[in-house]
Amino acid sequence: MGSEADKIALLEEKRMSFTLNRALDKNVSKSEGSGETMHVVSYFEDCGHSPAWPLIPTAVINLDQAGFSFHPYQSPLWNDPCLICHDEEGATKGFLVYRYDQQRCAWFILLAYTLPNYRRLGVHTILFETLVERGKMRGDILSIDSGTHVLNKAAQAAFEAQGRKQVAVHYEYRLRDWLPGKRPVDLPPPEERKNAE
């Protein structure tokens, strides 16, 4: 094991922070001085050791309840890297979990979520911009890929505003609903099936 200073340096390397000022409202002039908020973005090598980990179930449930489940969905694993956006006191505003795709030399965003009180304040954008900068610094990342539900127009608009391009369309033939206890979506209710026979 190294010295205490080496351990601290290693921890700092694993938790790199980028601090950027973002305007809350693009129309607020700087002279007013009241339209700025501080977003701090921290990197965690393992999201299981980050503030995002306990928030992942809530994020997935909220997406499901909004009808924006994106399947086939790869759940974040405890050892997937993530970025956390928080304030100066450490209160989490949002997170972005991603995974390296060795075959494509790309990062795939598994889950990005902004807590409701911090939406429309640039949290998702600063997370994505930080991921782009990390990819450029790394040097071997060719693209950052992501997906969303076809009805999640807000996410699609945000992606396009960030410069992302739609490069594929995903189709599925669903044999049953993803949630347990639901009837197959391609079959009529039992009473209609009896009448059809």
Backbone as a ProteinNet text record, in pm:
[ID]
protein_1_A
[PRIMARY]
MGSEADKIALLEEKRMSFTLNRALDKNVSKSEGSGETMHVVSYFEDCGHSPAWPLIPTAVINLDQAGFSFHPYQSPLWNDPCLICHDEEGATKGFLVYRYDQQRCAWFILLAYTLPNYRRLGVHTILFETLVERGKMRGDILSIDSGTHVLNKAAQAAFEAQGRKQVAVHYEYRLRDWLPGKRPVDLPPPEERKNAE
[TERTIARY]
83.8	0	87.5	37.5	112.5	93	151.3	140.1	-0.7	-28.3	-158.8	-183.7	-79.8	-93.3	-129.8	-72.5	-105.9	-252.1	-299.6	-439.3	-533.6	-499.5	-582.6	-581.7	-465.1	-455.9	-539.2	-537.8	-616.8	-765.6	-807.9	-948.3	-989.1	-903.3	-933.8	-942.4	-856.6	-860.8	-991.8	-1039.9	-1164.9	-1285.6	-1271.5	-1383.5	-1345	-1324.7	-1287.8	-1409.7	-1390.3	-1501.1	-1479.7	-1585.7	-1585.7	-1692.8	-1657	-1751	-1777.1	-1902	-1939.4	-2059.6	-2060.7	-2178	-2271.6	-2398	-2498.6	-2610.7	-2655.9	-2766.2	-2896.2	-2974.1	-3105.1	-3198.9	-3190.9	-3278.7	-3192.9	-3196.4	-3109.8	-3140	-3260.8	-3298.2	-3254.1	-3205.1	-3160.6	-3023.7	-3010.4	-2880.2	-2785.8	-2657.4	-2558.2	-2559.3	-2601.4	-2600.1	-2700.6	-2806.3	-2903.5	-2843.1	-2752.4	-2681.5	-2762.7	-2887.7	-2969.1	-3007.5	-2951.3	-2992	-2890.4	-2799.2	-2694.1	-2714.9	-2680	-2678.2	-2549	-2504.1	-2380.3	-2412.8	-2360.3	-2369	-2228.5	-2212.7	-2086.1	-2107.5	-2019.8	-2030.7	-1913.3	-1945.1	-1843.2	-1849.5	-1733.4	-1720.5	-1701.7	-1771.9	-1754.7	-1725.8	-1619.1	-1582.1	-1686.2	-1746.5	-1851.1	-1975.2	-2083.9	-2203.9	-2260.4	-2224.2	-2268.4	-2213.8	-2106.9	-2047.6	-2077	-2181.3	-2212.9	-2350.7	-2383.4	-2518.2	-2626.8	-2588.5	-2688.1	-2749.7	-2672.4	-2716.1	-2852.7	-2877.8	-3011.1	-3122.4	-3086.7	-3187.7	-3229.7	-3152.9	-3181.7	-3320.4	-3362.3	-3498.3	-3606.6	-3591.9	-3689.6	-3693.5	-3576.8	-3570.8	-3640.3	-3614.9	-3674.6	-3826	-3871.7	-4016	-4082	-4020.2	-4077.8	-4088.2	-3986.2	-3992.3	-4102.2	-4113.9	-4220.5	-4357.8	-4378.1	-4508.3	-4543.8	-4443.7	-4468.4	-4492.3	-4474.5	-4492.9	-4370.5	-4254.8	-4133.3	-4032.3	-4079.2	-3986.4	-3921.8	-3793.3	-3720	-3667.5	-3728.2	-3689.5	-3640.5	-3546.3	-3483.5	-3390.9	-3412.5	-3342.3	-3230.6	-3112.5	-3000	-2989.1	-3014.3	-3005.2	-2860.3	-2839.3	-2703.8	-2654.1	-2529.5	-2466.6	-2388.3	-2359.9	-2290.5	-2154	-2091.1	-1957.7	-1957.1	-2072.7	-2078	-2036.3	-1960.8	-1923.8	-2043.1	-2035.5	-2145.1	-2094.2	-2173.8	-2152.1	-2269.6	-2240	-2342.9	-2337.3	-2452	-2461	-2517.3	-2447.4	-2491.7	-2459.4	-2512.4	-2479.4	-2352.4	-2311.7	-2186.2	-2188.7	-2309.2	-2320.9	-2330.3	-2338.7	-2344.2	-2482.8	-2586.6	-2722.5	-2733.3	-2771	-2778	-2892.2	-2862.6	-2961.8	-2998.8	-2902.8	-2926.2	-2803.3	-2817.4	-2704.8	-2714.9	-2603.8	-2594.9	-2503.9	-2558.4	-2482.9	-2457.7	-2335.7	-2301.3	-2213.5	-2194.6	-2115.4	-2032.3	-1913	-1823	-1859.7	-1876.2	-1901.1	-1770	-1698.2	-1564.6	-1568.9	-1673.2	-1684.2	-1696.9	-1768.2	-1791.8	-1702.9	-1620.7	-1539.3	-1628.6	-1736.7	-1837.2	-1881.5	-1937.9	-2007.5	-2156	-2230	-2376	-2435.1	-2518	-2583.4	-2696.9	-2683.6	-2783.2	-2902.7	-2874.5	-2981	-2932.9	-3014	-2989.3	-3116.8	-3101.8	-3220.4	-3191.2	-3286.5	-3280.5	-3395.1	-3364.7	-3469	-3568.3	-3698.3	-3802.5	-3776.9	-3724.8	-3703.4	-3594.9	-3514.7	-3401.2	-3416.8	-3533.9	-3554.7	-3562.1	-3523	-3521.4	-3419.4	-3316.8	-3211.9	-3075.7	-3072.4	-2947.1	-2870.4	-2932.5	-2863.6	-2824.5	-2918.7	-2889.2	-2784.6	-2795.3	-2699.4	-2558.4	-2543.5	-2409	-2353	-2438.5	-2392.5	-2343.1	-2421.4	-2383	-2256.1	-2247.7	-2128.5	-2004.1	-2018.3	-1905.3	-1863.9	-1962.5	-1931.2	-1858	-1901.6	-1834.3	-1689.4	-1666.4	-1529.9	-1444	-1501.1	-1427.5	-1391	-1485	-1457.3	-1346.6	-1346.6	-1240.7	-1105.4	-1103.3	-978.1	-926.5	-1017.8	-976.6	-913.5	-973.7	-912.2	-952.9	-1005.5	-1041	-1192.2	-1271.1	-1416.7	-1459.8	-1524.3	-1567.4	-1704.9	-1792.6	-1926.3	-1984.5	-2085.5	-2164.7	-2305.8	-2355.3	-2485.4	-2587.7	-2712.7	-2821.2	-2950	-3052.5	-3183.4	-3290.5	-3410.2	-3523.5	-3650	-3757.7	-3886.9	-3933.4	-4002.6	-4047.9	-4140.5	-4211.8	-4304	-4238.3	-4114.2	-4045.9	-3988.2	-4077.3	-4039.8	-3948	-3963.8	-3876.8	-3731.9	-3711.9	-3575.6	-3519.5	-3601.4	-3554.8	-3514.3	-3594.5	-3562.1	-3431.6	-3414.3	-3290	-3170.4	-3184.5	-3073.9	-3034.3	-3132.8	-3104	-3043.8	-3090.5	-3034.5	-2888.2	-2852.3	-2714.1	-2625.2	-2682.6	-2604.4	-2605.5	-2685.7	-2693.3	-2779.2	-2748.3	-2821.2	-2889.2	-3011.1	-3081.8	-3019.4	-2969.5	-2900.9	-2967.6	-3068.6	-3135.7	-3278.7	-3361.8	-3498.2	-3512.9	-3564.2	-3575.9	-3720.9	-3742.7	-3876.3	-3881.2	-4000.2	-4017.7	-4155.3	-4166.5	-4294.1	-4313	-4397.3	-4411.1	-4506.2	-4457.1	-4537.8	-4618.1	-4570.7	-4643.4	-4591.6	-4665.6	-4620.1	-4497.6	-4414.6	-4293.2	-4321.1	-4427.4	-4456	-4529.6	-4490.6	-4556.1	-4702.9	-4784.2	-4925.9	-5010.1	-4949.7	-5024.6	-5053.8	-5166.2	-5199.8	-5118.5	-5100.5	-5028.2	-5096.6	-5017.6	-5076	-5126.9	-5077.5	-5120.5	-5242.1	-5295.3	-5413.8	-5531.1	-5649	-5766.1	-5799.7	-5881.5	-5923.9	-5988.8	-5987.3	-6040	-6182.9	-6270.3	-6408.2	-6419.6	-6333.3	-6333.8	-6277.7	-6180.9	-6123.9	-6229.5	-6313.7	-6420.2	-6518.9	-6558.7	-6655.7	-6599.2	-6467.8	-6404.7	-6394	-6391.8	-6377.8	-6508.8
-119.3	0	124.5	230.8	354.2	438	555.1	647.2	704.6	775.3	839.5	940.7	1011.5	1108.8	1038.9	919.7	843.3	800.5	758.5	716.2	833.1	949.1	1068.1	1107.2	1102.7	1136.2	1039.8	911.7	812.6	839.2	873.3	906.8	1029.2	1129.1	1248.8	1217.4	1127.8	1088.7	1018	935	862.2	953.2	1063.9	1155.3	1293.1	1299.3	1425.9	1516.9	1640.7	1735.1	1843.3	1873.6	1982.8	2081.3	2203.3	2304.1	2402.9	2418.8	2511.8	2594.1	2720	2803.4	2789.7	2773.4	2763.6	2862.5	2932.9	3026.5	2948.2	2988.1	2925.6	2963.2	3085.7	3134.3	3209.3	3166.4	3226.7	3375.9	3419.1	3558	3650.8	3595.5	3679.1	3735.4	3863.6	3923.2	3907.3	3906.2	3887.9	4004.6	4120	4236.6	4221.7	4142.7	4122.6	4039	3948.5	3871.8	3767.4	3748.4	3653.2	3530.5	3514.3	3402.9	3291.6	3280.3	3179.7	3072.7	2951.6	2842.8	2765.8	2701.4	2626.5	2478.5	2416.9	2272.9	2217	2120.2	2050.8	1909.9	1862.3	1727	1645.3	1531.2	1441.8	1308	1250.9	1120.4	1012.7	901.1	784.7	664.9	595.1	477.8	366.6	354.6	254.5	326.1	321.2	392	331.9	207.1	145.3	213.8	292.5	366.6	515.7	549.2	689.6	723.3	851.2	891.7	849.7	807.6	765.8	631	543.7	405.3	393.6	461.7	448.5	517.9	603.9	675.5	599.4	498.1	426.5	363	292.3	235.3	341.4	454.7	563.1	613.6	630	678.3	580.5	452.3	351.6	347.4	353	352.1	474.9	592.9	715	706.5	651.3	634.7	535.9	426.4	328.7	391.2	464	525.1	632	698.7	800.1	737.3	605.1	536.6	543.3	577.5	595.2	483.8	366.6	254.4	226.7	210	180	38.2	-52.9	-194.1	-237.6	-326	-396.7	-304.7	-297.6	-205.1	-278.1	-223.2	-277.4	-199.5	-266.1	-199.2	-163.9	-48.2	-15.7	-118.4	-156.4	-245.2	-161.5	-217.5	-142.1	-93	-162.6	-121.6	-40	4.3	95.1	234.7	307.6	443.8	537.9	646.3	743.4	883.4	978.5	1119	1164.5	1241.9	1295	1446.3	1509.1	1654.7	1687.9	1776.4	1813.5	1960	2011.9	2149.9	2150.9	2269	2282.4	2208.9	2186.3	2114.8	1963.7	1918.2	1775.3	1719.1	1801.1	1752.9	1713.3	1589.4	1536.2	1600.5	1640.8	1698.1	1600.1	1517.5	1422.3	1336.9	1236.5	1147	1090.1	1035	972.1	849.3	730.2	605	553.8	510.5	465.8	342	280.7	158.1	162.6	107.1	101.5	-16.6	9.6	-94.8	-115.2	-219.5	-244.4	-268.3	-335	-366.6	-240.8	-140.9	-18.8	97.8	76.6	185.2	304.7	275.9	377.9	364.4	472.1	467.6	465.3	383.8	379.9	429.8	532.1	586.3	492	429	333.5	404	507	576.6	717.1	814.1	952.6	1002.4	1067.9	1109	1238.4	1330.3	1454.7	1454.4	1480.9	1486.7	1597.1	1575	1669.4	1815.6	1843.9	1983.8	2055.1	1979	2038.2	2031.2	1994.5	1985.8	2124.7	2132.7	2256.6	2357.4	2307.5	2395.2	2362.2	2277.5	2245	2129	2053.9	1943.4	1835.8	1790.2	1683.8	1730.6	1854	1907.2	1910.8	1954.8	1961.5	1821.3	1724.9	1586.1	1534.1	1558.3	1510.3	1580.7	1713.1	1786.7	1736.8	1703.1	1650.2	1514.2	1430.2	1299.6	1315.9	1411	1437.6	1478.8	1567.2	1611	1494.7	1408.8	1291.6	1200.1	1181.9	1099.1	1156.2	1288.5	1352.7	1338	1352.9	1339	1195.2	1099.9	959.5	926.4	976.2	963.1	843.2	737.7	618.9	599	695.5	686.4	748.6	666.7	715.5	780.7	733.9	792.5	769.6	849.1	832	803.4	684.7	639.4	640.9	658.4	657.4	621.6	596.9	567.3	616.8	630.4	667.7	613.2	618.9	573.2	666	610.4	688.5	803.3	789.6	894.1	998	976.6	1070.8	1186.5	1274.1	1385.6	1485.8	1503.2	1596.1	1547.3	1418	1363.6	1376.2	1346.8	1356.3	1499.6	1596.8	1737.2	1776.9	1728.8	1758.6	1698	1573.2	1506.7	1586.1	1627.9	1701.2	1838.5	1904	2034	2020.3	1902.6	1877.2	1834.6	1823.7	1787.7	1639.7	1561.8	1418.9	1400.1	1298.4	1267.7	1132.3	1125.7	997.7	914.6	796	713.7	577.9	546.4	416.8	428.5	338.8	325.2	180.8	161.5	29.3	-17.3	-138.7	-196.8	-321.1	-351	-474.4	-531.5	-659	-729.3	-785.6	-723.6	-758.1	-875.7	-978.5	-1097	-1084.8	-1003.1	-978.2	-848.7	-796.4	-676	-708.2	-606.7	-625.2	-637.1	-575.1	-576.4	-704.3	-768.3	-892.5	-868.4	-969.3	-960.6	-898	-853.3	-792.7	-900	-885.1	-980.8	-949.3	-1046	-1019	-907.5	-816.8	-702	-736	-847.2	-878.5	-971	-1006.4	-1090.1	-1007.9	-1028.8	-960.5	-1020.2	-950.6	-1006.1	-1143.2	-1229.5	-1366.3	-1372.8	-1280.6	-1285.6	-1259.4	-1172.9	-1147.6	-1267.6	-1337	-1455.3	-1565.4	-1582.4	-1685.2	-1656.1	-1529	-1491.8	-1511.4	-1493.4	-1508.1	-1653.5	-1746.1	-1889.7	-1942.5
0	0	0	-57.5	-64.3	60.5	56.8	169	176.1	285	302.7	190.2	148.6	39.1	-91.9	-116	-236.7	-234.6	-117.3	-103.5	-130.4	-77.1	-97.9	-245.3	-309.6	-451.9	-535.5	-498.3	-570.7	-554.6	-432.9	-410.6	-491.2	-495.3	-573.8	-722.6	-769.3	-910.2	-942	-850	-871.3	-859.8	-790.9	-770.4	-822.1	-955.4	-1017.4	-1018.6	-982.3	-980.2	-1084.5	-1150.9	-1246.3	-1200.6	-1182.7	-1136	-1248.2	-1278.5	-1384.6	-1340.6	-1374.9	-1349.5	-1468.2	-1440.9	-1546	-1513.9	-1612.8	-1591.9	-1575.3	-1476.7	-1457.8	-1571.8	-1614.2	-1719.3	-1819.8	-1944.7	-2046.7	-2066.3	-2029.4	-2051.3	-1938.9	-1829.8	-1718.1	-1752	-1744.3	-1776.4	-1657.7	-1684.4	-1578.6	-1481	-1525.3	-1436.7	-1322.9	-1346	-1238.4	-1126.7	-1160.9	-1060.2	-987.5	-1020.6	-944.9	-1027.1	-1145.5	-1229.1	-1238.2	-1143.4	-1151.2	-1044.1	-1077.3	-980.8	-999	-896.1	-902.3	-916.2	-1021.4	-1039.3	-1023.8	-937.7	-922.7	-974.6	-1061.1	-1116.2	-1064.6	-1005.6	-952	-1022.7	-1047.1	-1111.7	-1005	-1023.6	-937.4	-1026.8	-997.9	-1076.7	-1062.9	-946.3	-920.4	-869.7	-947.1	-902.6	-774.6	-745.7	-621.5	-498.2	-513.4	-402.7	-416.7	-489.8	-515.2	-460	-453.3	-411.7	-511	-632.3	-731.4	-696.9	-636.8	-617.2	-549.3	-437.1	-375.1	-454.5	-549.7	-628.4	-754.6	-794.1	-918.7	-917.4	-811.7	-814.3	-830.9	-764.1	-778.5	-921.9	-983.3	-1121.6	-1215.8	-1200.1	-1287.5	-1267.8	-1142.4	-1114.6	-1174.9	-1159.9	-1217.6	-1369.3	-1434.2	-1579.7	-1618.4	-1544.4	-1571.3	-1554	-1445.2	-1418.9	-1520.9	-1575.4	-1678.1	-1815.2	-1824.1	-1951.8	-2040.9	-1984.1	-2062.1	-2041.8	-2004	-1989	-2122.6	-2121.2	-2243.7	-2231.6	-2303.8	-2297.2	-2433.3	-2448.5	-2338.6	-2260.6	-2132.7	-2044.9	-1972.6	-1978.3	-1903	-1773.6	-1664.2	-1535.4	-1504.9	-1443.6	-1400.8	-1298.8	-1311	-1215.2	-1115.6	-999.9	-895.4	-941.6	-1038.7	-1082	-1211.1	-1258.7	-1372.9	-1326.4	-1407.9	-1368.7	-1377.3	-1302.8	-1308	-1276.9	-1317.1	-1285.6	-1200.1	-1097.8	-1007.9	-1016	-1032.7	-1024.8	-886.7	-816.6	-682.5	-657.6	-548.5	-512.5	-428.8	-385.7	-311.1	-177.3	-122.4	4.2	-16.2	-140.8	-169.5	-193.9	-194.4	-220.7	-368	-393.3	-529.4	-606.6	-730.2	-821.2	-932.1	-972.3	-1080	-1100.4	-1186.3	-1212.7	-1353.3	-1399.1	-1529.9	-1513.8	-1543.3	-1531.9	-1673	-1698.9	-1833.9	-1827.6	-1944.3	-1953	-2079.8	-2072.5	-2187.5	-2276.6	-2405.9	-2505.8	-2580.8	-2544.2	-2599	-2749.3	-2796.1	-2938.5	-3023.9	-2973.3	-3049.2	-3005.4	-2903.6	-2847.7	-2814.4	-2743.4	-2712.8	-2568	-2518.5	-2390.2	-2420.6	-2347.9	-2360.3	-2229.5	-2238.7	-2119.2	-2082	-1966.1	-1918.4	-1855.8	-1778.7	-1707.2	-1673	-1705.6	-1665.9	-1600.4	-1488.1	-1412.3	-1339.1	-1345	-1269.6	-1169.7	-1044.1	-942.6	-977.5	-948.9	-993.2	-956.2	-838.4	-797.2	-876.3	-953.1	-1024.7	-1176.2	-1223.7	-1368.3	-1430.5	-1555.4	-1634.3	-1581.7	-1512.5	-1459.8	-1519.6	-1623.1	-1689.3	-1628.9	-1537.9	-1471.6	-1572.3	-1653.1	-1749.6	-1850.3	-1894	-1991.1	-1934.3	-1809.9	-1752.1	-1731.4	-1698	-1685.5	-1820.3	-1925.5	-2058.4	-2106.4	-2088.8	-2131.6	-2058.6	-1932	-1855.2	-1908.7	-1943.8	-2001.5	-2134.8	-2216.2	-2344.1	-2319	-2223.9	-2193.3	-2143.4	-2061.4	-2012.6	-2129.3	-2223.3	-2340.6	-2426.9	-2443.3	-2521.4	-2452.2	-2319.2	-2244.6	-2251.3	-2247.8	-2252.6	-2387.8	-2496.6	-2627.5	-2710.8	-2650.9	-2728.5	-2740.9	-2699.8	-2708.8	-2841.5	-2926	-3057.5	-3053.7	-2962.6	-2954	-2815.4	-2785.7	-2664.7	-2712.5	-2681.1	-2729.6	-2616.8	-2654.5	-2556.2	-2628.4	-2552.2	-2607.9	-2513.6	-2565.1	-2481.7	-2546.1	-2472.9	-2523	-2634.4	-2732.6	-2847.7	-2806.1	-2694.8	-2650.5	-2558.8	-2521.4	-2431.9	-2515	-2556.5	-2644.4	-2574.3	-2443.3	-2370.6	-2374.4	-2352.9	-2358.5	-2499.8	-2601.3	-2739.5	-2773.3	-2728.8	-2754.8	-2684.6	-2561.1	-2487.6	-2558.4	-2604.7	-2674.5	-2798.6	-2877.1	-3000.1	-2970.2	-2863.3	-2824.8	-2781.9	-2732.2	-2689.9	-2806.6	-2926.1	-3043.9	-3077.9	-3008.6	-3040.3	-3164.6	-3241.5	-3365.7	-3354.3	-3407.5	-3411.4	-3523.7	-3489.4	-3588.4	-3609.1	-3529.7	-3543.7	-3492.1	-3538.3	-3488.9	-3444.2	-3324.1	-3264.2	-3275.3	-3324.4	-3332.7	-3245.9	-3195.2	-3119.9	-3148.1	-3133.8	-3138.8	-2999.4	-2921.9	-2781.2	-2764.5	-2698.5	-2671.4	-2542.9	-2452.4	-2329	-2268.3	-2170.9	-2101.8	-2018.5	-1995.6	-1918.5	-1770.4	-1724.4	-1581.5	-1543.4	-1434.3	-1392.8	-1361.8	-1390.2	-1359.5	-1468.1	-1574.2	-1684.2	-1789.1	-1856.6	-1961.6	-2086.5	-2175.4	-2300.1	-2378.2	-2432.9	-2502.6	-2641.6	-2699.1	-2835.3	-2837.9	-2720.8	-2714.8	-2663.8	-2721.5	-2666.5	-2530.3	-2452	-2322.9	-2341.6	-2237.6	-2250	-2304	-2261.1	-2308.2	-2457.9	-2512.4	-2656.9	-2732.6	-2674.5	-2739.2	-2750.1	-2645	-2647.2	-2758.3	-2773.6	-2876.2	-3016.6	-3032.2	-3162.9	-3205	-3107.2	-3138.7	-3178.1
[MASK]
+++++++++++++++++++++++++++++++++++++++++++++++++++++++++++++++++++++++++++++++++++++++++++++++++++++++++++++++++++++++++++++++++++++++++++++++++++++++++++++++++++++++++++++++++++++++++++++++++++++

